[in-house]
Amino acid sequence: MPSFLESLYYGQLNPVEKAVSNDPQYRNLSRQISESMNAWKKRLTDDEFQELEDMLDLYRQVQGLEMAASFADGFRLGAMMIVEVYSN
């Protein structure tokens, strides 16, 4: 089994793949989103629905960038805590 650093180097670690919430509300909210999207699909023309999907894709891209920044900040905070613990 490769070490953590080897796995990181070879790109075998991808935290976003495991970024599914354990919060009990997660499944319920996901279901509500799916139901809402189905309702919008019935209400809108194909072109209008495509515009909605395109806008939501842009939102997901921004959200992904925010998640990456949050991950990096959390990692830095954790590393700073470790440094402080070992320096005292």
PDB file with SEQRES, HELIX, SHEET and CRYST1 records, atoms N, CA, C and O in Angstrom:
SEQRES   1 A   88  MET PRO SER PHE LEU GLU SER LEU TYR TYR GLY GLN LEU          
SEQRES   2 A   88  ASN PRO VAL GLU LYS ALA VAL SER ASN ASP PRO GLN TYR          
SEQRES   3 A   88  ARG ASN LEU SER ARG GLN ILE SER GLU SER MET ASN ALA          
SEQRES   4 A   88  TRP LYS LYS ARG LEU THR ASP ASP GLU PHE GLN GLU LEU          
SEQRES   5 A   88  GLU ASP MET LEU ASP LEU TYR ARG GLN VAL GLN GLY LEU          
SEQRES   6 A   88  GLU MET ALA ALA SER PHE ALA ASP GLY PHE ARG LEU GLY          
SEQRES   7 A   88  ALA MET MET ILE VAL GLU VAL TYR SER ASN                      
HELIX    1 AA1 PHE A    4  TYR A    9  1                                   6    
HELIX    2 AA2 PRO A   15  LYS A   18  5                                   4    
HELIX    3 AA3 GLN A   25  ARG A   43  1                                  19    
HELIX    4 AA4 ASP A   46  SER A   87  1                                  42    
CRYST1    1.000    1.000    1.000  90.00  90.00  90.00 P 1           1          
ATOM      1  N   MET A   1       0.849  -1.173   0.000  1.00  0.00           N  
ATOM      2  CA  MET A   1       0.000   0.000   0.000  1.00  0.00           C  
ATOM      3  C   MET A   1       0.899   1.243   0.000  1.00  0.00           C  
ATOM      4  O   MET A   1       1.794   1.363   0.837  1.00  0.00           O  
ATOM      5  N   PRO A   2       0.660   2.159  -0.934  1.00  0.00           N  
ATOM      6  CA  PRO A   2       1.508   3.353  -1.008  1.00  0.00           C  
ATOM      7  C   PRO A   2       1.263   4.273   0.194  1.00  0.00           C  
ATOM      8  O   PRO A   2       0.185   4.277   0.787  1.00  0.00           O  
ATOM      9  N   SER A   3       2.289   5.044   0.529  1.00  0.00           N  
ATOM     10  CA  SER A   3       2.144   5.997   1.627  1.00  0.00           C  
ATOM     11  C   SER A   3       1.200   7.124   1.213  1.00  0.00           C  
ATOM     12  O   SER A   3       0.850   7.272   0.042  1.00  0.00           O  
ATOM     13  N   PHE A   4       0.809   7.896   2.190  1.00  0.00           N  
ATOM     14  CA  PHE A   4      -0.056   9.048   1.929  1.00  0.00           C  
ATOM     15  C   PHE A   4       0.606   9.987   0.930  1.00  0.00           C  
ATOM     16  O   PHE A   4      -0.032  10.426  -0.026  1.00  0.00           O  
ATOM     17  N   LEU A   5       1.881  10.298   1.146  1.00  0.00           N  
ATOM     18  CA  LEU A   5       2.584  11.226   0.264  1.00  0.00           C  
ATOM     19  C   LEU A   5       2.719  10.669  -1.157  1.00  0.00           C  
ATOM     20  O   LEU A   5       2.598  11.418  -2.127  1.00  0.00           O  
ATOM     21  N   GLU A   6       2.965   9.374  -1.285  1.00  0.00           N  
ATOM     22  CA  GLU A   6       3.029   8.766  -2.618  1.00  0.00           C  
ATOM     23  C   GLU A   6       1.670   8.833  -3.313  1.00  0.00           C  
ATOM     24  O   GLU A   6       1.585   9.152  -4.499  1.00  0.00           O  
ATOM     25  N   SER A   7       0.628   8.535  -2.575  1.00  0.00           N  
ATOM     26  CA  SER A   7      -0.726   8.611  -3.145  1.00  0.00           C  
ATOM     27  C   SER A   7      -1.046  10.023  -3.589  1.00  0.00           C  
ATOM     28  O   SER A   7      -1.650  10.225  -4.642  1.00  0.00           O  
ATOM     29  N   LEU A   8      -0.642  11.006  -2.788  1.00  0.00           N  
ATOM     30  CA  LEU A   8      -0.855  12.402  -3.145  1.00  0.00           C  
ATOM     31  C   LEU A   8      -0.065  12.758  -4.398  1.00  0.00           C  
ATOM     32  O   LEU A   8      -0.592  13.400  -5.306  1.00  0.00           O  
ATOM     33  N   TYR A   9       1.195  12.342  -4.447  1.00  0.00           N  
ATOM     34  CA  TYR A   9       2.058  12.647  -5.591  1.00  0.00           C  
ATOM     35  C   TYR A   9       1.506  12.045  -6.886  1.00  0.00           C  
ATOM     36  O   TYR A   9       1.495  12.708  -7.923  1.00  0.00           O  
ATOM     37  N   TYR A  10       1.058  10.815  -6.829  1.00  0.00           N  
ATOM     38  CA  TYR A  10       0.584  10.138  -8.032  1.00  0.00           C  
ATOM     39  C   TYR A  10      -0.880  10.445  -8.367  1.00  0.00           C  
ATOM     40  O   TYR A  10      -1.450   9.838  -9.273  1.00  0.00           O  
ATOM     41  N   GLY A  11      -1.475  11.371  -7.646  1.00  0.00           N  
ATOM     42  CA  GLY A  11      -2.839  11.800  -7.963  1.00  0.00           C  
ATOM     43  C   GLY A  11      -3.905  10.788  -7.602  1.00  0.00           C  
ATOM     44  O   GLY A  11      -4.995  10.800  -8.175  1.00  0.00           O  
ATOM     45  N   GLN A  12      -3.606   9.917  -6.662  1.00  0.00           N  
ATOM     46  CA  GLN A  12      -4.573   8.895  -6.271  1.00  0.00           C  
ATOM     47  C   GLN A  12      -5.530   9.372  -5.188  1.00  0.00           C  
ATOM     48  O   GLN A  12      -6.477   8.670  -4.837  1.00  0.00           O  
ATOM     49  N   LEU A  13      -5.284  10.558  -4.662  1.00  0.00           N  
ATOM     50  CA  LEU A  13      -6.175  11.133  -3.654  1.00  0.00           C  
ATOM     51  C   LEU A  13      -6.999  12.230  -4.298  1.00  0.00           C  
ATOM     52  O   LEU A  13      -6.458  13.155  -4.904  1.00  0.00           O  
ATOM     53  N   ASN A  14      -8.280  12.123  -4.165  1.00  0.00           N  
ATOM     54  CA  ASN A  14      -9.177  13.133  -4.711  1.00  0.00           C  
ATOM     55  C   ASN A  14     -10.296  13.370  -3.700  1.00  0.00           C  
ATOM     56  O   ASN A  14     -11.347  12.735  -3.778  1.00  0.00           O  
ATOM     57  N   PRO A  15     -10.071  14.295  -2.740  1.00  0.00           N  
ATOM     58  CA  PRO A  15     -11.050  14.491  -1.667  1.00  0.00           C  
ATOM     59  C   PRO A  15     -12.454  14.836  -2.142  1.00  0.00           C  
ATOM     60  O   PRO A  15     -13.434  14.510  -1.472  1.00  0.00           O  
ATOM     61  N   VAL A  16     -12.558  15.495  -3.294  1.00  0.00           N  
ATOM     62  CA  VAL A  16     -13.887  15.898  -3.763  1.00  0.00           C  
ATOM     63  C   VAL A  16     -14.759  14.682  -4.082  1.00  0.00           C  
ATOM     64  O   VAL A  16     -15.985  14.780  -4.043  1.00  0.00           O  
ATOM     65  N   GLU A  17     -14.146  13.542  -4.398  1.00  0.00           N  
ATOM     66  CA  GLU A  17     -14.930  12.342  -4.685  1.00  0.00           C  
ATOM     67  C   GLU A  17     -15.651  11.826  -3.443  1.00  0.00           C  
ATOM     68  O   GLU A  17     -16.660  11.129  -3.546  1.00  0.00           O  
ATOM     69  N   LYS A  18     -15.126  12.172  -2.275  1.00  0.00           N  
ATOM     70  CA  LYS A  18     -15.719  11.697  -1.031  1.00  0.00           C  
ATOM     71  C   LYS A  18     -16.458  12.805  -0.306  1.00  0.00           C  
ATOM     72  O   LYS A  18     -16.785  12.666   0.873  1.00  0.00           O  
ATOM     73  N   ALA A  19     -16.721  13.892  -0.989  1.00  0.00           N  
ATOM     74  CA  ALA A  19     -17.342  15.062  -0.371  1.00  0.00           C  
ATOM     75  C   ALA A  19     -18.856  14.959  -0.377  1.00  0.00           C  
ATOM     76  O   ALA A  19     -19.540  15.832  -0.913  1.00  0.00           O  
ATOM     77  N   VAL A  20     -19.380  13.902   0.215  1.00  0.00           N  
ATOM     78  CA  VAL A  20     -20.822  13.745   0.355  1.00  0.00           C  
ATOM     79  C   VAL A  20     -21.140  13.915   1.830  1.00  0.00           C  
ATOM     80  O   VAL A  20     -20.543  13.260   2.684  1.00  0.00           O  
ATOM     81  N   SER A  21     -22.059  14.772   2.114  1.00  0.00           N  
ATOM     82  CA  SER A  21     -22.401  15.093   3.494  1.00  0.00           C  
ATOM     83  C   SER A  21     -23.016  13.897   4.210  1.00  0.00           C  
ATOM     84  O   SER A  21     -23.759  13.112   3.622  1.00  0.00           O  
ATOM     85  N   ASN A  22     -22.692  13.781   5.476  1.00  0.00           N  
ATOM     86  CA  ASN A  22     -23.324  12.772   6.339  1.00  0.00           C  
ATOM     87  C   ASN A  22     -24.503  13.354   7.088  1.00  0.00           C  
ATOM     88  O   ASN A  22     -25.157  12.657   7.864  1.00  0.00           O  
ATOM     89  N   ASP A  23     -24.776  14.618   6.862  1.00  0.00           N  
ATOM     90  CA  ASP A  23     -25.887  15.291   7.532  1.00  0.00           C  
ATOM     91  C   ASP A  23     -27.195  14.618   7.128  1.00  0.00           C  
ATOM     92  O   ASP A  23     -27.408  14.349   5.946  1.00  0.00           O  
ATOM     93  N   PRO A  24     -28.063  14.345   8.081  1.00  0.00           N  
ATOM     94  CA  PRO A  24     -29.328  13.673   7.757  1.00  0.00           C  
ATOM     95  C   PRO A  24     -30.208  14.447   6.775  1.00  0.00           C  
ATOM     96  O   PRO A  24     -31.053  13.854   6.104  1.00  0.00           O  
ATOM     97  N   GLN A  25     -30.018  15.758   6.684  1.00  0.00           N  
ATOM     98  CA  GLN A  25     -30.828  16.572   5.778  1.00  0.00           C  
ATOM     99  C   GLN A  25     -30.367  16.448   4.323  1.00  0.00           C  
ATOM    100  O   GLN A  25     -31.104  16.827   3.413  1.00  0.00           O  
ATOM    101  N   TYR A  26     -29.173  15.930   4.095  1.00  0.00           N  
ATOM    102  CA  TYR A  26     -28.583  15.911   2.758  1.00  0.00           C  
ATOM    103  C   TYR A  26     -29.474  15.204   1.735  1.00  0.00           C  
ATOM    104  O   TYR A  26     -29.772  15.763   0.679  1.00  0.00           O  
ATOM    105  N   ARG A  27     -29.892  13.993   2.039  1.00  0.00           N  
ATOM    106  CA  ARG A  27     -30.723  13.227   1.086  1.00  0.00           C  
ATOM    107  C   ARG A  27     -32.056  13.925   0.830  1.00  0.00           C  
ATOM    108  O   ARG A  27     -32.526  13.978  -0.306  1.00  0.00           O  
ATOM    109  N   ASN A  28     -32.655  14.452   1.878  1.00  0.00           N  
ATOM    110  CA  ASN A  28     -33.931  15.143   1.733  1.00  0.00           C  
ATOM    111  C   ASN A  28     -33.776  16.371   0.835  1.00  0.00           C  
ATOM    112  O   ASN A  28     -34.595  16.595  -0.057  1.00  0.00           O  
ATOM    113  N   LEU A  29     -32.738  17.158   1.064  1.00  0.00           N  
ATOM    114  CA  LEU A  29     -32.514  18.343   0.242  1.00  0.00           C  
ATOM    115  C   LEU A  29     -32.204  17.959  -1.207  1.00  0.00           C  
ATOM    116  O   LEU A  29     -32.668  18.616  -2.139  1.00  0.00           O  
ATOM    117  N   SER A  30     -31.426  16.906  -1.391  1.00  0.00           N  
ATOM    118  CA  SER A  30     -31.120  16.437  -2.759  1.00  0.00           C  
ATOM    119  C   SER A  30     -32.392  16.012  -3.485  1.00  0.00           C  
ATOM    120  O   SER A  30     -32.578  16.307  -4.665  1.00  0.00           O  
ATOM    121  N   ARG A  31     -33.258  15.318  -2.764  1.00  0.00           N  
ATOM    122  CA  ARG A  31     -34.536  14.893  -3.352  1.00  0.00           C  
ATOM    123  C   ARG A  31     -35.382  16.111  -3.725  1.00  0.00           C  
ATOM    124  O   ARG A  31     -35.998  16.139  -4.791  1.00  0.00           O  
ATOM    125  N   GLN A  32     -35.412  17.114  -2.851  1.00  0.00           N  
ATOM    126  CA  GLN A  32     -36.176  18.321  -3.136  1.00  0.00           C  
ATOM    127  C   GLN A  32     -35.638  19.049  -4.371  1.00  0.00           C  
ATOM    128  O   GLN A  32     -36.411  19.575  -5.171  1.00  0.00           O  
ATOM    129  N   ILE A  33     -34.328  19.076  -4.519  1.00  0.00           N  
ATOM    130  CA  ILE A  33     -33.721  19.704  -5.702  1.00  0.00           C  
ATOM    131  C   ILE A  33     -34.138  18.958  -6.962  1.00  0.00           C  
ATOM    132  O   ILE A  33     -34.512  19.577  -7.958  1.00  0.00           O  
ATOM    133  N   SER A  34     -34.077  17.629  -6.922  1.00  0.00           N  
ATOM    134  CA  SER A  34     -34.476  16.831  -8.087  1.00  0.00           C  
ATOM    135  C   SER A  34     -35.936  17.064  -8.452  1.00  0.00           C  
ATOM    136  O   SER A  34     -36.276  17.219  -9.625  1.00  0.00           O  
ATOM    137  N   GLU A  35     -36.791  17.087  -7.444  1.00  0.00           N  
ATOM    138  CA  GLU A  35     -38.211  17.322  -7.700  1.00  0.00           C  
ATOM    139  C   GLU A  35     -38.438  18.715  -8.284  1.00  0.00           C  
ATOM    140  O   GLU A  35     -39.247  18.885  -9.196  1.00  0.00           O  
ATOM    141  N   SER A  36     -37.729  19.702  -7.761  1.00  0.00           N  
ATOM    142  CA  SER A  36     -37.858  21.070  -8.267  1.00  0.00           C  
ATOM    143  C   SER A  36     -37.384  21.161  -9.715  1.00  0.00           C  
ATOM    144  O   SER A  36     -38.023  21.815 -10.541  1.00  0.00           O  
ATOM    145  N   MET A  37     -36.269  20.507 -10.022  1.00  0.00           N  
ATOM    146  CA  MET A  37     -35.762  20.534 -11.399  1.00  0.00           C  
ATOM    147  C   MET A  37     -36.764  19.876 -12.357  1.00  0.00           C  
ATOM    148  O   MET A  37     -36.969  20.355 -13.472  1.00  0.00           O  
ATOM    149  N   ASN A  38     -37.372  18.798 -11.921  1.00  0.00           N  
ATOM    150  CA  ASN A  38     -38.386  18.145 -12.763  1.00  0.00           C  
ATOM    151  C   ASN A  38     -39.586  19.067 -12.986  1.00  0.00           C  
ATOM    152  O   ASN A  38     -40.145  19.114 -14.082  1.00  0.00           O  
ATOM    153  N   ALA A  39     -39.971  19.787 -11.954  1.00  0.00           N  
ATOM    154  CA  ALA A  39     -41.102  20.727 -12.090  1.00  0.00           C  
ATOM    155  C   ALA A  39     -40.742  21.857 -13.055  1.00  0.00           C  
ATOM    156  O   ALA A  39     -41.554  22.237 -13.899  1.00  0.00           O  
ATOM    157  N   TRP A  40     -39.518  22.394 -12.931  1.00  0.00           N  
ATOM    158  CA  TRP A  40     -39.080  23.460 -13.853  1.00  0.00           C  
ATOM    159  C   TRP A  40     -38.996  22.943 -15.283  1.00  0.00           C  
ATOM    160  O   TRP A  40     -39.315  23.668 -16.226  1.00  0.00           O  
ATOM    161  N   LYS A  41     -38.574  21.707 -15.448  1.00  0.00           N  
ATOM    162  CA  LYS A  41     -38.465  21.138 -16.796  1.00  0.00           C  
ATOM    163  C   LYS A  41     -39.841  21.058 -17.459  1.00  0.00           C  
ATOM    164  O   LYS A  41     -39.965  21.267 -18.665  1.00  0.00           O  
ATOM    165  N   LYS A  42     -40.854  20.760 -16.681  1.00  0.00           N  
ATOM    166  CA  LYS A  42     -42.218  20.684 -17.222  1.00  0.00           C  
ATOM    167  C   LYS A  42     -42.762  22.074 -17.549  1.00  0.00           C  
ATOM    168  O   LYS A  42     -43.530  22.239 -18.497  1.00  0.00           O  
ATOM    169  N   ARG A  43     -42.362  23.066 -16.764  1.00  0.00           N  
ATOM    170  CA  ARG A  43     -42.878  24.422 -16.910  1.00  0.00           C  
ATOM    171  C   ARG A  43     -42.235  25.220 -18.029  1.00  0.00           C  
ATOM    172  O   ARG A  43     -42.892  26.039 -18.672  1.00  0.00           O  
ATOM    173  N   LEU A  44     -40.948  24.983 -18.264  1.00  0.00           N  
ATOM    174  CA  LEU A  44     -40.183  25.792 -19.210  1.00  0.00           C  
ATOM    175  C   LEU A  44     -40.078  25.125 -20.575  1.00  0.00           C  
ATOM    176  O   LEU A  44     -40.248  23.913 -20.709  1.00  0.00           O  
ATOM    177  N   THR A  45     -39.795  25.944 -21.583  1.00  0.00           N  
ATOM    178  CA  THR A  45     -39.498  25.378 -22.903  1.00  0.00           C  
ATOM    179  C   THR A  45     -38.135  24.703 -22.817  1.00  0.00           C  
ATOM    180  O   THR A  45     -37.401  24.897 -21.848  1.00  0.00           O  
ATOM    181  N   ASP A  46     -37.802  23.923 -23.814  1.00  0.00           N  
ATOM    182  CA  ASP A  46     -36.504  23.247 -23.835  1.00  0.00           C  
ATOM    183  C   ASP A  46     -35.353  24.255 -23.768  1.00  0.00           C  
ATOM    184  O   ASP A  46     -34.382  24.047 -23.040  1.00  0.00           O  
ATOM    185  N   ASP A  47     -35.467  25.343 -24.529  1.00  0.00           N  
ATOM    186  CA  ASP A  47     -34.413  26.364 -24.525  1.00  0.00           C  
ATOM    187  C   ASP A  47     -34.299  27.058 -23.166  1.00  0.00           C  
ATOM    188  O   ASP A  47     -33.197  27.301 -22.675  1.00  0.00           O  
ATOM    189  N   GLU A  48     -35.434  27.369 -22.575  1.00  0.00           N  
ATOM    190  CA  GLU A  48     -35.415  28.024 -21.265  1.00  0.00           C  
ATOM    191  C   GLU A  48     -34.827  27.097 -20.199  1.00  0.00           C  
ATOM    192  O   GLU A  48     -34.058  27.528 -19.339  1.00  0.00           O  
ATOM    193  N   PHE A  49     -35.200  25.824 -20.272  1.00  0.00           N  
ATOM    194  CA  PHE A  49     -34.668  24.876 -19.300  1.00  0.00           C  
ATOM    195  C   PHE A  49     -33.163  24.702 -19.489  1.00  0.00           C  
ATOM    196  O   PHE A  49     -32.427  24.543 -18.515  1.00  0.00           O  
ATOM    197  N   GLN A  50     -32.710  24.732 -20.735  1.00  0.00           N  
ATOM    198  CA  GLN A  50     -31.270  24.639 -20.999  1.00  0.00           C  
ATOM    199  C   GLN A  50     -30.540  25.835 -20.403  1.00  0.00           C  
ATOM    200  O   GLN A  50     -29.448  25.691 -19.852  1.00  0.00           O  
ATOM    201  N   GLU A  51     -31.144  27.014 -20.516  1.00  0.00           N  
ATOM    202  CA  GLU A  51     -30.558  28.218 -19.901  1.00  0.00           C  
ATOM    203  C   GLU A  51     -30.464  28.061 -18.385  1.00  0.00           C  
ATOM    204  O   GLU A  51     -29.460  28.434 -17.779  1.00  0.00           O  
ATOM    205  N   LEU A  52     -31.509  27.510 -17.779  1.00  0.00           N  
ATOM    206  CA  LEU A  52     -31.493  27.269 -16.342  1.00  0.00           C  
ATOM    207  C   LEU A  52     -30.379  26.291 -15.977  1.00  0.00           C  
ATOM    208  O   LEU A  52     -29.635  26.528 -15.026  1.00  0.00           O  
ATOM    209  N   GLU A  53     -30.259  25.204 -16.719  1.00  0.00           N  
ATOM    210  CA  GLU A  53     -29.198  24.230 -16.454  1.00  0.00           C  
ATOM    211  C   GLU A  53     -27.814  24.843 -16.632  1.00  0.00           C  
ATOM    212  O   GLU A  53     -26.902  24.559 -15.856  1.00  0.00           O  
ATOM    213  N   ASP A  54     -27.656  25.683 -17.655  1.00  0.00           N  
ATOM    214  CA  ASP A  54     -26.365  26.357 -17.877  1.00  0.00           C  
ATOM    215  C   ASP A  54     -26.012  27.262 -16.698  1.00  0.00           C  
ATOM    216  O   ASP A  54     -24.866  27.290 -16.248  1.00  0.00           O  
ATOM    217  N   MET A  55     -27.003  28.000 -16.202  1.00  0.00           N  
ATOM    218  CA  MET A  55     -26.770  28.869 -15.061  1.00  0.00           C  
ATOM    219  C   MET A  55     -26.413  28.042 -13.822  1.00  0.00           C  
ATOM    220  O   MET A  55     -25.512  28.409 -13.068  1.00  0.00           O  
ATOM    221  N   LEU A  56     -27.112  26.937 -13.614  1.00  0.00           N  
ATOM    222  CA  LEU A  56     -26.808  26.082 -12.469  1.00  0.00           C  
ATOM    223  C   LEU A  56     -25.419  25.453 -12.596  1.00  0.00           C  
ATOM    224  O   LEU A  56     -24.739  25.261 -11.587  1.00  0.00           O  
ATOM    225  N   ASP A  57     -24.988  25.131 -13.819  1.00  0.00           N  
ATOM    226  CA  ASP A  57     -23.632  24.621 -14.036  1.00  0.00           C  
ATOM    227  C   ASP A  57     -22.595  25.668 -13.635  1.00  0.00           C  
ATOM    228  O   ASP A  57     -21.583  25.334 -13.019  1.00  0.00           O  
ATOM    229  N   LEU A  58     -22.841  26.928 -13.982  1.00  0.00           N  
ATOM    230  CA  LEU A  58     -21.940  28.007 -13.568  1.00  0.00           C  
ATOM    231  C   LEU A  58     -21.897  28.110 -12.050  1.00  0.00           C  
ATOM    232  O   LEU A  58     -20.830  28.283 -11.461  1.00  0.00           O  
ATOM    233  N   TYR A  59     -23.057  28.004 -11.426  1.00  0.00           N  
ATOM    234  CA  TYR A  59     -23.122  28.046  -9.967  1.00  0.00           C  
ATOM    235  C   TYR A  59     -22.314  26.900  -9.361  1.00  0.00           C  
ATOM    236  O   TYR A  59     -21.589  27.098  -8.386  1.00  0.00           O  
ATOM    237  N   ARG A  60     -22.436  25.699  -9.937  1.00  0.00           N  
ATOM    238  CA  ARG A  60     -21.682  24.544  -9.426  1.00  0.00           C  
ATOM    239  C   ARG A  60     -20.184  24.746  -9.593  1.00  0.00           C  
ATOM    240  O   ARG A  60     -19.405  24.309  -8.746  1.00  0.00           O  
ATOM    241  N   GLN A  61     -19.771  25.400 -10.670  1.00  0.00           N  
ATOM    242  CA  GLN A  61     -18.347  25.684 -10.861  1.00  0.00           C  
ATOM    243  C   GLN A  61     -17.839  26.631  -9.782  1.00  0.00           C  
ATOM    244  O   GLN A  61     -16.771  26.411  -9.213  1.00  0.00           O  
ATOM    245  N   VAL A  62     -18.601  27.683  -9.501  1.00  0.00           N  
ATOM    246  CA  VAL A  62     -18.226  28.623  -8.437  1.00  0.00           C  
ATOM    247  C   VAL A  62     -18.193  27.895  -7.096  1.00  0.00           C  
ATOM    248  O   VAL A  62     -17.274  28.084  -6.299  1.00  0.00           O  
ATOM    249  N   GLN A  63     -19.192  27.073  -6.859  1.00  0.00           N  
ATOM    250  CA  GLN A  63     -19.254  26.317  -5.618  1.00  0.00           C  
ATOM    251  C   GLN A  63     -18.035  25.402  -5.480  1.00  0.00           C  
ATOM    252  O   GLN A  63     -17.487  25.260  -4.387  1.00  0.00           O  
ATOM    253  N   GLY A  64     -17.616  24.790  -6.569  1.00  0.00           N  
ATOM    254  CA  GLY A  64     -16.433  23.938  -6.539  1.00  0.00           C  
ATOM    255  C   GLY A  64     -15.177  24.721  -6.191  1.00  0.00           C  
ATOM    256  O   GLY A  64     -14.333  24.251  -5.427  1.00  0.00           O  
ATOM    257  N   LEU A  65     -15.058  25.915  -6.755  1.00  0.00           N  
ATOM    258  CA  LEU A  65     -13.909  26.766  -6.432  1.00  0.00           C  
ATOM    259  C   LEU A  65     -13.932  27.167  -4.960  1.00  0.00           C  
ATOM    260  O   LEU A  65     -12.891  27.198  -4.303  1.00  0.00           O  
ATOM    261  N   GLU A  66     -15.118  27.472  -4.447  1.00  0.00           N  
ATOM    262  CA  GLU A  66     -15.242  27.819  -3.028  1.00  0.00           C  
ATOM    263  C   GLU A  66     -14.881  26.629  -2.143  1.00  0.00           C  
ATOM    264  O   GLU A  66     -14.223  26.797  -1.116  1.00  0.00           O  
ATOM    265  N   MET A  67     -15.307  25.429  -2.535  1.00  0.00           N  
ATOM    266  CA  MET A  67     -14.978  24.234  -1.757  1.00  0.00           C  
ATOM    267  C   MET A  67     -13.474  23.984  -1.758  1.00  0.00           C  
ATOM    268  O   MET A  67     -12.908  23.615  -0.729  1.00  0.00           O  
ATOM    269  N   ALA A  68     -12.824  24.182  -2.899  1.00  0.00           N  
ATOM    270  CA  ALA A  68     -11.377  23.987  -2.980  1.00  0.00           C  
ATOM    271  C   ALA A  68     -10.656  24.987  -2.087  1.00  0.00           C  
ATOM    272  O   ALA A  68      -9.705  24.625  -1.395  1.00  0.00           O  
ATOM    273  N   ALA A  69     -11.096  26.238  -2.094  1.00  0.00           N  
ATOM    274  CA  ALA A  69     -10.480  27.254  -1.248  1.00  0.00           C  
ATOM    275  C   ALA A  69     -10.705  26.930   0.229  1.00  0.00           C  
ATOM    276  O   ALA A  69      -9.796  27.092   1.043  1.00  0.00           O  
ATOM    277  N   SER A  70     -11.898  26.476   0.574  1.00  0.00           N  
ATOM    278  CA  SER A  70     -12.207  26.113   1.953  1.00  0.00           C  
ATOM    279  C   SER A  70     -11.352  24.926   2.398  1.00  0.00           C  
ATOM    280  O   SER A  70     -10.861  24.905   3.526  1.00  0.00           O  
ATOM    281  N   PHE A  71     -11.174  23.950   1.525  1.00  0.00           N  
ATOM    282  CA  PHE A  71     -10.332  22.791   1.822  1.00  0.00           C  
ATOM    283  C   PHE A  71      -8.901  23.236   2.089  1.00  0.00           C  
ATOM    284  O   PHE A  71      -8.284  22.806   3.063  1.00  0.00           O  
ATOM    285  N   ALA A  72      -8.374  24.100   1.223  1.00  0.00           N  
ATOM    286  CA  ALA A  72      -6.993  24.579   1.384  1.00  0.00           C  
ATOM    287  C   ALA A  72      -6.849  25.371   2.686  1.00  0.00           C  
ATOM    288  O   ALA A  72      -5.866  25.199   3.407  1.00  0.00           O  
ATOM    289  N   ASP A  73      -7.814  26.231   2.991  1.00  0.00           N  
ATOM    290  CA  ASP A  73      -7.764  26.998   4.231  1.00  0.00           C  
ATOM    291  C   ASP A  73      -7.815  26.078   5.449  1.00  0.00           C  
ATOM    292  O   ASP A  73      -7.073  26.278   6.411  1.00  0.00           O  
ATOM    293  N   GLY A  74      -8.673  25.088   5.413  1.00  0.00           N  
ATOM    294  CA  GLY A  74      -8.773  24.132   6.518  1.00  0.00           C  
ATOM    295  C   GLY A  74      -7.489  23.346   6.690  1.00  0.00           C  
ATOM    296  O   GLY A  74      -7.058  23.089   7.814  1.00  0.00           O  
ATOM    297  N   PHE A  75      -6.880  22.966   5.584  1.00  0.00           N  
ATOM    298  CA  PHE A  75      -5.615  22.233   5.640  1.00  0.00           C  
ATOM    299  C   PHE A  75      -4.533  23.111   6.265  1.00  0.00           C  
ATOM    300  O   PHE A  75      -3.768  22.650   7.112  1.00  0.00           O  
ATOM    301  N   ARG A  76      -4.467  24.391   5.841  1.00  0.00           N  
ATOM    302  CA  ARG A  76      -3.479  25.320   6.408  1.00  0.00           C  
ATOM    303  C   ARG A  76      -3.684  25.501   7.909  1.00  0.00           C  
ATOM    304  O   ARG A  76      -2.724  25.499   8.680  1.00  0.00           O  
ATOM    305  N   LEU A  77      -4.952  25.659   8.318  1.00  0.00           N  
ATOM    306  CA  LEU A  77      -5.239  25.811   9.743  1.00  0.00           C  
ATOM    307  C   LEU A  77      -4.791  24.582  10.525  1.00  0.00           C  
ATOM    308  O   LEU A  77      -4.201  24.704  11.599  1.00  0.00           O  
ATOM    309  N   GLY A  78      -5.071  23.411   9.990  1.00  0.00           N  
ATOM    310  CA  GLY A  78      -4.653  22.173  10.645  1.00  0.00           C  
ATOM    311  C   GLY A  78      -3.137  22.082  10.742  1.00  0.00           C  
ATOM    312  O   GLY A  78      -2.597  21.684  11.774  1.00  0.00           O  
ATOM    313  N   ALA A  79      -2.457  22.451   9.672  1.00  0.00           N  
ATOM    314  CA  ALA A  79      -0.993  22.420   9.682  1.00  0.00           C  
ATOM    315  C   ALA A  79      -0.438  23.423  10.690  1.00  0.00           C  
ATOM    316  O   ALA A  79       0.531  23.130  11.391  1.00  0.00           O  
ATOM    317  N   MET A  80      -1.050  24.604  10.763  1.00  0.00           N  
ATOM    318  CA  MET A  80      -0.581  25.610  11.737  1.00  0.00           C  
ATOM    319  C   MET A  80      -0.794  25.114  13.171  1.00  0.00           C  
ATOM    320  O   MET A  80       0.030  25.382  14.045  1.00  0.00           O  
ATOM    321  N   MET A  81      -1.895  24.393  13.417  1.00  0.00           N  
ATOM    322  CA  MET A  81      -2.123  23.842  14.749  1.00  0.00           C  
ATOM    323  C   MET A  81      -1.035  22.830  15.102  1.00  0.00           C  
ATOM    324  O   MET A  81      -0.516  22.828  16.218  1.00  0.00           O  
ATOM    325  N   ILE A  82      -0.701  21.980  14.151  1.00  0.00           N  
ATOM    326  CA  ILE A  82       0.339  20.978  14.391  1.00  0.00           C  
ATOM    327  C   ILE A  82       1.681  21.645  14.675  1.00  0.00           C  
ATOM    328  O   ILE A  82       2.397  21.243  15.592  1.00  0.00           O  
ATOM    329  N   VAL A  83       2.018  22.661  13.890  1.00  0.00           N  
ATOM    330  CA  VAL A  83       3.273  23.386  14.091  1.00  0.00           C  
ATOM    331  C   VAL A  83       3.297  24.001  15.490  1.00  0.00           C  
ATOM    332  O   VAL A  83       4.303  23.914  16.195  1.00  0.00           O  
ATOM    333  N   GLU A  84       2.184  24.622  15.885  1.00  0.00           N  
ATOM    334  CA  GLU A  84       2.138  25.249  17.202  1.00  0.00           C  
ATOM    335  C   GLU A  84       2.257  24.223  18.314  1.00  0.00           C  
ATOM    336  O   GLU A  84       2.951  24.456  19.303  1.00  0.00           O  
ATOM    337  N   VAL A  85       1.593  23.102  18.164  1.00  0.00           N  
ATOM    338  CA  VAL A  85       1.655  22.047  19.193  1.00  0.00           C  
ATOM    339  C   VAL A  85       3.084  21.550  19.354  1.00  0.00           C  
ATOM    340  O   VAL A  85       3.559  21.383  20.477  1.00  0.00           O  
ATOM    341  N   TYR A  86       3.772  21.314  18.246  1.00  0.00           N  
ATOM    342  CA  TYR A  86       5.133  20.772  18.328  1.00  0.00           C  
ATOM    343  C   TYR A  86       6.172  21.835  18.659  1.00  0.00           C  
ATOM    344  O   TYR A  86       7.275  21.494  19.086  1.00  0.00           O  
ATOM    345  N   SER A  87       5.853  23.108  18.475  1.00  0.00           N  
ATOM    346  CA  SER A  87       6.830  24.157  18.776  1.00  0.00           C  
ATOM    347  C   SER A  87       6.811  24.555  20.251  1.00  0.00           C  
ATOM    348  O   SER A  87       7.760  25.165  20.744  1.00  0.00           O  
ATOM    349  N   ASN A  88       5.741  24.214  20.948  1.00  0.00           N  
ATOM    350  CA  ASN A  88       5.665  24.570  22.386  1.00  0.00           C  
ATOM    351  C   ASN A  88       6.186  23.446  23.201  1.00  0.00           C  
ATOM    352  O   ASN A  88       6.213  23.533  24.428  1.00  0.00           O  
TER     353      ASN A  88                                                      
END                                                                             
